[in-house]
Each structure stands twice: as C-alpha cells, then as structure tokens.
Amino acid sequence: MRFIFLFVAFFALCPAAFAAPVPQQPIDALFAALANAQSSEQAKPIEDKILVLFLQSKSPSVDLLMTRAAAALTVGDKDLAGKLFLAITAIAPAYAEGWHQRARIEAAAGNDEAAMFSLEKTVTLNPREFEACAELAMKLEEYGDKKGALEMYRRAQALDPQYDDIARHVRALSREVEGQGI
C-alpha cells in the first residue's frame, strides 16, 4: 500500500520529473546509504528515492501510460490500470516497473499465478527491486515454497536490511527450512 501511495503521489505531483533531467544521487550511493540505515525511519526516505528512480522509464510513451495508470488507481479503477500496465509491458517489455505494477494489479485481482510470473520478470529485469523480491517471497511462502521464499527474503534483506520487517521473515523461515543450530 505504501508503494501505491508513493507511485500515485510521484506521478500526480511530479509530472515534470520526466521532462527535464534532475540532479540525483547515483543509485549505487543510495543503496550504500540504505545498507547503512540504522532504522526503518532512517531507511524510508532512501527507499523512496530509489523507488522514484525505478519508476523512471526514459520513454515519454511509457511515462504517459504510467501517469494514466496512476490516475486510474487514484480513482479506484483497477481494471483500467491493469489494462494500462498490460500495454506498458507490451510496448516496453524490458521496463521492470511496468511488470512490478502489473504484478500488483494481478495480485489484487486474485490472479496469483500471473502475479508471480510478473514479479519474477521484475526481479530478473531489475535484481535490485527489493519490494518485488519481498512480494515474490510472500507469494512463494503462501504457496508452500519455503526454501524459495527464504532465498527471496534474503535477497530483499541484502538490498534493504530495514525493509518491512524482513528480518523477522528471514529468522522464522530459516529456522523452518534450515533448522535451528545447536
């Protein structure tokens, strides 16, 4: 839910963000800062900056469709948003955030198989997409693939140690999958 708000707010409040280049911290520096964050409160603004960078497609057509999808989500039209995300992945199949947003719509519609496919596509295209890693881990855990879920949770945790209480998931699943040490 937090990301949907960020997504909608970014496109609603920052339509010019794609028109002119804005000086920004290199993403590697942001990930380094994220790794050093001592709390979720400290990590949150860094996560938000990274997520905004992930949304940038460098394509005016894709940006327009993403803006329209955000507007559709704002008014609660998930059907239209889903169609727009489907169009985005068709015209820009290498744009990871198109797949990520599509996965969220598919999951909200109860189409877990499609959502998992789209999340896998997202993390393949953008291995640093910590939210998609965590979302895929939750789906894998829900469907009983605890080993796969643990791997994805660990991947998300390596990227963002403070993200969404991920450490609790890793602790619980590691005991279940790998056993408890003596």
NULO-318105 format. One line per 5 residues: number of its first residue (from 1); their letters; for each residue y, z, x of N, C-alpha, C. Coordinates in nm, 2 decimals, decimal comma. Layout:
BEGIN
NUM> a> Y:Z:X:Y:Z:X:Y:Z:X ~ ... $
//
This chain:
BEGIN
1> mrfif> -0,12:0,00:0,08:0,00:0,00:0,00:0,12:0,00:0,09 ~ 0,12:0,08:0,20:0,23:0,08:0,29:0,27:-0,06:0,34 ~ 0,17:-0,13:0,37:0,20:-0,27:0,43:0,25:-0,36:0,32 ~ 0,21:-0,35:0,20:0,26:-0,43:0,09:0,41:-0,41:0,08 ~ 0,45:-0,28:0,08:0,59:-0,25:0,08:0,67:-0,31:0,19 $
6> lfvaf> 0,62:-0,29:0,31:0,68:-0,35:0,43:0,69:-0,50:0,42 ~ 0,58:-0,56:0,37:0,58:-0,71:0,36:0,68:-0,75:0,26 ~ 0,69:-0,69:0,14:0,78:-0,73:0,04:0,93:-0,70:0,09 ~ 0,95:-0,58:0,15:1,08:-0,55:0,19:1,13:-0,65:0,30 ~ 1,04:-0,68:0,39:1,08:-0,77:0,50:1,13:-0,91:0,45 $
11> falcp> 1,05:-0,96:0,36:1,08:-1,09:0,31:1,20:-1,09:0,21 ~ 1,21:-0,98:0,14:1,32:-0,97:0,04:1,45:-0,94:0,11 ~ 1,45:-0,86:0,21:1,58:-0,81:0,27:1,61:-0,89:0,40 ~ 1,51:-0,97:0,45:1,54:-1,03:0,58:1,50:-1,18:0,58 ~ 1,55:-1,26:0,48:1,51:-1,40:0,47:1,57:-1,48:0,59 $
16> aafaa> 1,68:-1,43:0,65:1,74:-1,50:0,76:1,67:-1,47:0,89 ~ 1,57:-1,38:0,89:1,50:-1,34:1,01:1,43:-1,46:1,07 ~ 1,40:-1,56:0,99:1,33:-1,67:1,04:1,42:-1,79:1,08 ~ 1,55:-1,78:1,04:1,64:-1,88:1,06:1,70:-1,88:1,20 ~ 1,72:-1,76:1,26:1,78:-1,75:1,39:1,70:-1,66:1,47 $
21> pvpqq> 1,68:-1,69:1,60:1,60:-1,61:1,69:1,67:-1,47:1,70 ~ 1,59:-1,37:1,69:1,65:-1,23:1,71:1,59:-1,17:1,83 ~ 1,67:-1,11:1,92:1,61:-1,05:2,04:1,51:-0,94:1,99 ~ 1,40:-0,94:2,06:1,29:-0,85:2,02:1,22:-0,80:2,14 ~ 1,16:-0,68:2,12:1,08:-0,63:2,23:0,95:-0,71:2,24 $
26> pidal> 0,91:-0,74:2,36:0,78:-0,82:2,37:0,67:-0,73:2,30 ~ 0,58:-0,80:2,24:0,47:-0,73:2,16:0,39:-0,64:2,26 ~ 0,37:-0,68:2,38:0,29:-0,60:2,47:0,36:-0,47:2,50 ~ 0,49:-0,47:2,51:0,57:-0,34:2,52:0,55:-0,25:2,40 ~ 0,55:-0,31:2,28:0,54:-0,24:2,16:0,40:-0,18:2,15 $
31> faala> 0,30:-0,25:2,19:0,16:-0,19:2,19:0,15:-0,08:2,29 ~ 0,22:-0,10:2,41:0,21:0,01:2,51:0,28:0,14:2,45 ~ 0,39:0,12:2,38:0,46:0,23:2,32:0,37:0,30:2,21 ~ 0,30:0,21:2,14:0,21:0,26:2,03:0,10:0,34:2,09 ~ 0,05:0,30:2,20:-0,06:0,37:2,26:-0,02:0,51:2,31 $
36> naqss> 0,11:0,52:2,34:0,16:0,65:2,39:0,22:0,74:2,28 ~ 0,23:0,69:2,16:0,28:0,77:2,05:0,20:0,89:2,03 ~ 0,27:1,01:2,01:0,20:1,14:2,00:0,17:1,18:1,86 ~ 0,23:1,11:1,76:0,21:1,14:1,62:0,22:1,02:1,54 ~ 0,17:1,03:1,41:0,18:0,92:1,32:0,33:0,89:1,29 $
41> eqakp> 0,41:1,00:1,29:0,55:0,98:1,26:0,62:0,90:1,37 ~ 0,58:0,93:1,50:0,63:0,85:1,61:0,58:0,71:1,61 ~ 0,46:0,69:1,57:0,39:0,56:1,57:0,45:0,47:1,46 ~ 0,48:0,52:1,35:0,52:0,44:1,23:0,62:0,33:1,26 ~ 0,74:0,37:1,32:0,84:0,26:1,34:0,79:0,15:1,44 $
46> iedki> 0,71:0,19:1,53:0,65:0,09:1,63:0,55:0,00:1,55 ~ 0,47:0,06:1,47:0,38:-0,02:1,39:0,45:-0,12:1,30 ~ 0,56:-0,07:1,24:0,64:-0,16:1,15:0,70:-0,28:1,23 ~ 0,75:-0,25:1,35:0,80:-0,36:1,43:0,69:-0,46:1,47 ~ 0,57:-0,41:1,50:0,46:-0,50:1,53:0,42:-0,58:1,41 $
51> lvlfl> 0,41:-0,52:1,29:0,37:-0,59:1,17:0,47:-0,69:1,13 ~ 0,60:-0,67:1,16:0,70:-0,77:1,13:0,68:-0,89:1,22 ~ 0,65:-0,87:1,35:0,62:-0,98:1,44:0,49:-1,05:1,40 ~ 0,39:-0,98:1,35:0,27:-1,05:1,30:0,31:-1,15:1,18 ~ 0,40:-1,11:1,10:0,44:-1,19:0,99:0,51:-1,32:1,02 $
56> qsksp> 0,57:-1,33:1,14:0,64:-1,45:1,18:0,54:-1,57:1,21 ~ 0,56:-1,67:1,13:0,47:-1,79:1,14:0,52:-1,90:1,23 ~ 0,65:-1,91:1,25:0,72:-2,01:1,32:0,71:-2,15:1,24 ~ 0,68:-2,14:1,11:0,68:-2,26:1,03:0,76:-2,23:0,90 ~ 0,87:-2,31:0,88:0,95:-2,29:0,77:0,88:-2,31:0,63 $
61> svdll> 0,78:-2,39:0,63:0,70:-2,41:0,51:0,62:-2,28:0,48 ~ 0,55:-2,23:0,58:0,47:-2,11:0,56:0,56:-1,99:0,53 ~ 0,68:-1,98:0,60:0,77:-1,87:0,57:0,82:-1,88:0,43 ~ 0,84:-2,00:0,38:0,89:-2,01:0,24:0,77:-1,96:0,14 ~ 0,65:-2,01:0,17:0,54:-1,97:0,08:0,52:-1,82:0,09 $
66> mtraa> 0,53:-1,76:0,21:0,52:-1,61:0,23:0,62:-1,54:0,15 ~ 0,75:-1,59:0,15:0,86:-1,53:0,08:0,83:-1,54:-0,07 ~ 0,78:-1,65:-0,12:0,75:-1,66:-0,26:0,63:-1,57:-0,30 ~ 0,53:-1,56:-0,21:0,42:-1,47:-0,24:0,47:-1,32:-0,25 ~ 0,56:-1,29:-0,16:0,61:-1,15:-0,16:0,69:-1,13:-0,29 $
71> aaltv> 0,76:-1,23:-0,34:0,84:-1,22:-0,46:0,74:-1,20:-0,58 ~ 0,63:-1,28:-0,57:0,53:-1,27:-0,68:0,47:-1,13:-0,68 ~ 0,44:-1,07:-0,57:0,38:-0,94:-0,56:0,48:-0,83:-0,61 ~ 0,61:-0,86:-0,58:0,72:-0,77:-0,63:0,72:-0,76:-0,78 ~ 0,70:-0,87:-0,85:0,70:-0,86:-1,00:0,55:-0,84:-1,06 $
76> gdkdl> 0,46:-0,82:-0,97:0,32:-0,79:-1,01:0,24:-0,91:-1,05 ~ 0,28:-1,03:-1,00:0,20:-1,15:-1,03:0,10:-1,18:-0,92 ~ -0,01:-1,10:-0,92:-0,11:-1,11:-0,81:-0,18:-1,25:-0,82 ~ -0,19:-1,31:-0,94:-0,25:-1,44:-0,95:-0,17:-1,55:-0,87 ~ -0,04:-1,55:-0,89:0,04:-1,64:-0,82:0,04:-1,61:-0,67 $
81> agklf> 0,05:-1,49:-0,64:0,05:-1,45:-0,49:-0,08:-1,50:-0,43 ~ -0,19:-1,48:-0,50:-0,32:-1,53:-0,45:-0,32:-1,68:-0,43 ~ -0,27:-1,75:-0,52:-0,26:-1,90:-0,51:-0,18:-1,94:-0,39 ~ -0,07:-1,87:-0,37:0,02:-1,90:-0,26:-0,05:-1,86:-0,12 ~ -0,12:-1,75:-0,12:-0,19:-1,72:0,01:-0,30:-1,82:0,04 $
86> laita> -0,36:-1,87:-0,07:-0,47:-1,97:-0,05:-0,40:-2,10:0,00 ~ -0,29:-2,13:-0,05:-0,21:-2,25:0,00:-0,17:-2,23:0,15 ~ -0,13:-2,11:0,18:-0,09:-2,08:0,32:-0,21:-2,10:0,42 ~ -0,32:-2,04:0,38:-0,44:-2,06:0,47:-0,49:-2,20:0,48 ~ -0,46:-2,28:0,37:-0,50:-2,42:0,38:-0,41:-2,50:0,47 $
91> iapay> -0,28:-2,47:0,46:-0,19:-2,55:0,55:-0,17:-2,50:0,69 ~ -0,20:-2,37:0,70:-0,18:-2,30:0,84:-0,30:-2,22:0,86 ~ -0,42:-2,28:0,88:-0,54:-2,20:0,90:-0,55:-2,11:1,02 ~ -0,45:-2,13:1,12:-0,45:-2,05:1,24:-0,35:-1,94:1,23 ~ -0,29:-1,92:1,11:-0,19:-1,81:1,09:-0,26:-1,69:1,03 $
96> aegwh> -0,28:-1,59:1,12:-0,37:-1,48:1,09:-0,31:-1,40:0,97 ~ -0,18:-1,38:0,95:-0,13:-1,30:0,84:-0,15:-1,37:0,71 ~ -0,16:-1,50:0,71:-0,19:-1,57:0,58:-0,33:-1,52:0,53 ~ -0,43:-1,51:0,63:-0,56:-1,47:0,60:-0,56:-1,32:0,56 ~ -0,48:-1,24:0,63:-0,48:-1,10:0,60:-0,43:-1,07:0,46 $
101> qrari> -0,32:-1,14:0,43:-0,26:-1,12:0,29:-0,36:-1,17:0,19 ~ -0,42:-1,28:0,22:-0,52:-1,33:0,12:-0,64:-1,23:0,10 ~ -0,68:-1,17:0,21:-0,79:-1,07:0,20:-0,75:-0,95:0,11 ~ -0,62:-0,91:0,12:-0,57:-0,80:0,04:-0,58:-0,84:-0,11 ~ -0,54:-0,96:-0,14:-0,54:-1,00:-0,28:-0,68:-1,01:-0,33 $
106> eaaag> -0,77:-1,07:-0,24:-0,91:-1,08:-0,28:-0,98:-0,94:-0,30 ~ -0,94:-0,85:-0,22:-1,00:-0,71:-0,23:-0,94:-0,65:-0,36 ~ -0,82:-0,67:-0,39:-0,76:-0,61:-0,51:-0,82:-0,67:-0,64 ~ -0,87:-0,79:-0,62:-0,93:-0,86:-0,74:-1,08:-0,83:-0,75 ~ -1,13:-0,75:-0,65:-1,27:-0,71:-0,65:-1,37:-0,81:-0,59 $
111> ndeaa> -1,31:-0,91:-0,52:-1,39:-1,01:-0,45:-1,41:-0,97:-0,31 ~ -1,50:-0,87:-0,29:-1,52:-0,81:-0,15:-1,57:-0,91:-0,05 ~ -1,66:-0,99:-0,10:-1,72:-1,09:0,00:-1,61:-1,18:0,05 ~ -1,53:-1,23:-0,03:-1,42:-1,32:0,02:-1,32:-1,24:0,10 ~ -1,29:-1,12:0,06:-1,20:-1,03:0,14:-1,26:-1,01:0,28 $
116> mfsle> -1,38:-0,98:0,29:-1,44:-0,95:0,42:-1,44:-1,08:0,51 ~ -1,46:-1,19:0,45:-1,45:-1,32:0,52:-1,31:-1,34:0,57 ~ -1,21:-1,32:0,48:-1,07:-1,33:0,52:-1,03:-1,23:0,63 ~ -1,08:-1,11:0,62:-1,05:-1,01:0,72:-1,11:-1,04:0,86 ~ -1,23:-1,09:0,85:-1,30:-1,14:0,98:-1,22:-1,25:1,04 $
121> ktvtl> -1,17:-1,34:0,96:-1,09:-1,46:1,01:-0,96:-1,40:1,07 ~ -0,90:-1,30:1,00:-0,78:-1,24:1,05:-0,80:-1,18:1,19 ~ -0,90:-1,10:1,21:-0,92:-1,04:1,34:-0,97:-1,13:1,45 ~ -1,03:-1,24:1,40:-1,07:-1,35:1,50:-0,94:-1,42:1,55 ~ -0,85:-1,45:1,46:-0,72:-1,52:1,50:-0,63:-1,42:1,57 $
126> npref> -0,62:-1,30:1,53:-0,53:-1,20:1,59:-0,61:-1,07:1,62 ~ -0,68:-1,07:1,73:-0,76:-0,95:1,77:-0,68:-0,82:1,77 ~ -0,55:-0,82:1,77:-0,47:-0,70:1,78:-0,42:-0,66:1,64 ~ -0,47:-0,72:1,54:-0,43:-0,68:1,40:-0,50:-0,55:1,36 ~ -0,44:-0,44:1,40:-0,51:-0,31:1,37:-0,53:-0,28:1,23 $
131> eacae> -0,44:-0,32:1,14:-0,46:-0,30:1,00:-0,58:-0,37:0,95 ~ -0,59:-0,50:0,98:-0,71:-0,58:0,94:-0,84:-0,52:0,99 ~ -0,84:-0,47:1,12:-0,96:-0,41:1,18:-1,00:-0,29:1,09 ~ -0,90:-0,20:1,06:-0,93:-0,08:0,98:-0,98:-0,12:0,84 ~ -0,91:-0,22:0,78:-0,95:-0,26:0,64:-1,10:-0,32:0,65 $
136> lamkl> -1,13:-0,40:0,75:-1,26:-0,45:0,76:-1,36:-0,34:0,78 ~ -1,33:-0,24:0,87:-1,41:-0,13:0,89:-1,44:-0,05:0,76 ~ -1,34:-0,03:0,68:-1,36:0,03:0,55:-1,46:-0,04:0,46 ~ -1,45:-0,17:0,46:-1,54:-0,26:0,38:-1,68:-0,25:0,43 ~ -1,69:-0,26:0,56:-1,82:-0,26:0,62:-1,89:-0,12:0,59 $
141> eeygd> -1,81:-0,01:0,61:-1,87:0,12:0,58:-1,91:0,13:0,43 ~ -1,83:0,08:0,34:-1,85:0,08:0,20:-1,99:0,01:0,17 ~ -2,01:-0,10:0,24:-2,14:-0,18:0,22:-2,25:-0,14:0,31 ~ -2,24:-0,02:0,38:-2,35:0,03:0,45:-2,37:-0,01:0,59 ~ -2,28:-0,10:0,64:-2,29:-0,14:0,78:-2,21:-0,04:0,87 $
146> kkgal> -2,27:0,08:0,89:-2,20:0,19:0,96:-2,18:0,16:1,10 ~ -2,27:0,09:1,17:-2,25:0,05:1,31:-2,14:-0,05:1,32 ~ -2,13:-0,15:1,24:-2,02:-0,25:1,24:-1,89:-0,18:1,20 ~ -1,89:-0,09:1,11:-1,77:-0,02:1,07:-1,72:0,07:1,19 ~ -1,81:0,14:1,25:-1,77:0,22:1,37:-1,70:0,13:1,48 $
151> emyrr> -1,76:0,02:1,50:-1,71:-0,08:1,60:-1,57:-0,12:1,56 ~ -1,55:-0,15:1,44:-1,41:-0,19:1,39:-1,31:-0,08:1,39 ~ -1,36:0,04:1,35:-1,27:0,16:1,35:-1,23:0,18:1,50 ~ -1,32:0,17:1,59:-1,29:0,20:1,73:-1,19:0,09:1,78 ~ -1,21:-0,03:1,74:-1,12:-0,14:1,78:-0,98:-0,11:1,73 $
156> aqald> -0,97:-0,07:1,60:-0,84:-0,03:1,54:-0,78:0,09:1,62 ~ -0,86:0,19:1,65:-0,81:0,31:1,72:-0,76:0,27:1,86 ~ -0,83:0,18:1,93:-0,79:0,14:2,06:-0,65:0,07:2,06 ~ -0,62:0,00:1,95:-0,49:-0,07:1,93:-0,38:0,03:1,89 ~ -0,42:0,12:1,80:-0,32:0,21:1,74:-0,39:0,35:1,71 $
161> pqydd> -0,39:0,44:1,81:-0,46:0,56:1,80:-0,41:0,65:1,69 ~ -0,29:0,63:1,64:-0,23:0,72:1,53:-0,25:0,66:1,39 ~ -0,31:0,54:1,38:-0,31:0,47:1,26:-0,40:0,54:1,15 ~ -0,34:0,57:1,04:-0,40:0,60:0,92:-0,52:0,70:0,93 ~ -0,51:0,80:1,01:-0,62:0,90:1,03:-0,75:0,83:1,07 $
166> iarhv> -0,74:0,73:1,16:-0,86:0,65:1,20:-0,95:0,74:1,28 ~ -0,90:0,84:1,36:-0,98:0,92:1,44:-1,08:1,00:1,36 ~ -1,05:1,04:1,24:-1,14:1,11:1,15:-1,26:1,02:1,12 ~ -1,23:0,89:1,09:-1,34:0,80:1,05:-1,43:0,78:1,18 ~ -1,37:0,76:1,29:-1,45:0,74:1,41:-1,54:0,86:1,44 $
171> ralsr> -1,48:0,98:1,43:-1,56:1,10:1,45:-1,68:1,11:1,35 ~ -1,65:1,09:1,23:-1,76:1,10:1,13:-1,87:1,00:1,15 ~ -1,83:0,87:1,17:-1,93:0,77:1,18:-2,00:0,77:1,31 ~ -1,93:0,82:1,42:-2,00:0,82:1,55:-2,11:0,93:1,54 ~ -2,09:1,04:1,47:-2,20:1,14:1,46:-2,31:1,08:1,38 $
176> evegq> -2,28:1,00:1,28:-2,38:0,95:1,19:-2,46:0,83:1,26 ~ -2,39:0,75:1,33:-2,45:0,63:1,39:-2,52:0,66:1,52 ~ -2,45:0,74:1,61:-2,50:0,77:1,74:-2,56:0,91:1,76 ~ -2,55:0,99:1,66:-2,60:1,13:1,66:-2,50:1,22:1,73 ~ -2,54:1,35:1,73:-2,45:1,45:1,79:-2,50:1,49:1,93 $
181> gi> -2,42:1,49:2,03:-2,46:1,53:2,16:-2,50:1,67:2,17 ~ -2,58:1,70:2,27:-2,63:1,84:2,29:-2,53:1,92:2,36 $
//
